[in-house]
């Protein structure tokens, strides 16, 4: 299925700027915005990327088209394409299915692929904790008790925040605010949604 809206013909990429006809392509995680890797594409590779929805490069060593993940299964699922102001460098946003680097690292710079925004990082931690045994994790224990218990906890934290808002104790107020925000993320997770889903709703409202 073709995911990208733009096509390589509309983007008018200038392959002639390079003697080998290969244009550098920076790959960025569509969600975390981390730079994952750098590859090179020709017209044929870009066309295959758009047609299959899986990021494909031209491999200089293999001397052929190379779809990232064709052996490991760690594909890069295309989300969007953009060309820079000089029409000679691509920005590919993708969803990585597994580690990107051949070493097993998340990125080719051995960085952890998580958002620099702490709330998104915290959301990732919640996802990790829910996979552990309930007796070992507060998050796993609460989520295992079902949606009603999680929702009830959010309600309790909201009430406690309202109570602290009536006083002037900064530490207690911010502590309760943090508790509410944390349990709010738990509730979103328990419902099968993410913080990004909520942000998309807010963005849509803001654009009206």
C-alpha positions, 0 to 999 in steps of 0.5 A: 500500500502506498503511504506517502502522499508526495511522489518522486516525480512531483518532488523533482529530485536532482540526481545529476548533482552526484556522479553516481546518481545516488542521493543521500537519504536521512531516515528519521523516526516518524514518532520520536523524531530520532535520526535512525540512519543515512542511506542512498537512493536512486530513482528506482529505489525511491520508486520501489519505496513508494510502491511497497511502503518499505524504505529501499536504498541502493547498496553500493556494496551489493550493487543493487536495490536493498530494502532495509530489513529484507533479511532481518525483518527490521523494516522501515515502514514509510510515513512521509518523504520530503526533499530539501531546498536544493533538491538533492537530499531526502528526508524520509520519515518512517516507523522502524520495525525493530532495531535499525543498525546491523549491530542491534542498536536502535540507531546507527549512532547507538542512540536509544530511539525514544523521544527527548520529550520526557512524557513520551519517554515515560509512556515508553516506560509504562509500556515496558512495565506493563509487560512485567509481573504485577508483583514487581511493578506498580504499573503492571499491578494497577493495569492488571486490575482492569480499567475501572481500577485505573479510572478510579485512581485517576479520579482519586488523584484529581480530587487530591489535586483540587484539594491541594490547589486551595492551599499554597503548598507548592511541593504538595500541589506539584506532587499531586499534579505529577501523580495525576499526570502519571495516572492519566497516562496509565489510563490512556494506555489501559484504553489502548491509546497513546499520548499522540492520539490525544495530541492529534485531537488537540491539534485538530481542534486548534486548526479550526 
